[in-house]
Amino acid sequence: MQKIRVWDSKVLSDVFVLLQQMQTGIEQLVNKTGAQSLADLPNSMIPTEKLYEITLCYELMYSRLLEYDLLTTGNTKQSSMLH
């Protein structure tokens, strides 16, 4: 399988950072409002619950791309082993 081109990897990486910020913002909003579930949060153009699911799916996909060494990121792959 061929690696994703460097410029495409940059776009994926930039979107990953943006979605991580969204995910953190949603989690902070849950803590701030004391909402019992994501469905209790106010919606934007996309229901907040669905937006959060999108961030989780993208995070999983991005992790798999890194795991299978399909992205060219310029960073060394992090080991899950502690030394």
N, C-alpha and C positions, 0 to 999 in steps of 0.2 A: 504494500500500500504506500502511496506517495505522500510525503509530508505536505502540509498546507503551506502555501507560499508565505514568505516573510511579511509582506504587506497585509495579507489576509489575517495572519496571526496577530498583527498589531491591532487590527479592528476587533478581533475576537477578545483580545486582552483588554482593550479599552472598554468594550461593552461589559466584560466581566467586572471590571472595577466599578463601573456605573451601577450595575445590578447589585453588587455587594453593598454599595452606599444606599440603594433603595431598600434592600433587605434590612440593613441596620436601622434605617429610618422607620420602617414599619415596626420592627421589634421595639424600638424606643417609644413609638406611639402607643403600642399595646401597654407597655409599662407605665407610661405617663397617664393614659386614660383609664387604666384598670379594666380594659375590655376583657371579657371572658373568652372571646374567640376573635379570629380575624374578621369574621363576618359582621361583628359588631362595630368595626371601624368604618369611618366615612369612605365612600367611593370617590375615585377620580373618574377619568374616562373609562377605566378598567376597574372592576370591583377589586378592592384591596386584597381580598383572599386569593383571587386569581393571579394578581400581580405578584404576590408573594410566592405562589406556586411556580410561576415563570422563573423567578430568581433562583429557586431551589433546583429546578430542572437544568437551567443554564450552568449553575455551579457544578452539578453532577456531570454534564456533558464536557465542560471545560476540564474538569479533573481527569476524565477518561482520555481526552485528547493528550493531556500531559503524560498520563500513565503509559499510554501506548506510543509515546514519543512522536506524536503526529504534528505537534506545533513546533515552530522555530521561534523561541522566545528570547534567546540571548542570555537566558539564566540557566544555571545548572539545576538539574532535577534534584529536588529535595528528597532525602531519604526519610522513611518513616521510623527508622531505627535511631534510638538515642545512644550516644557514645559516652 
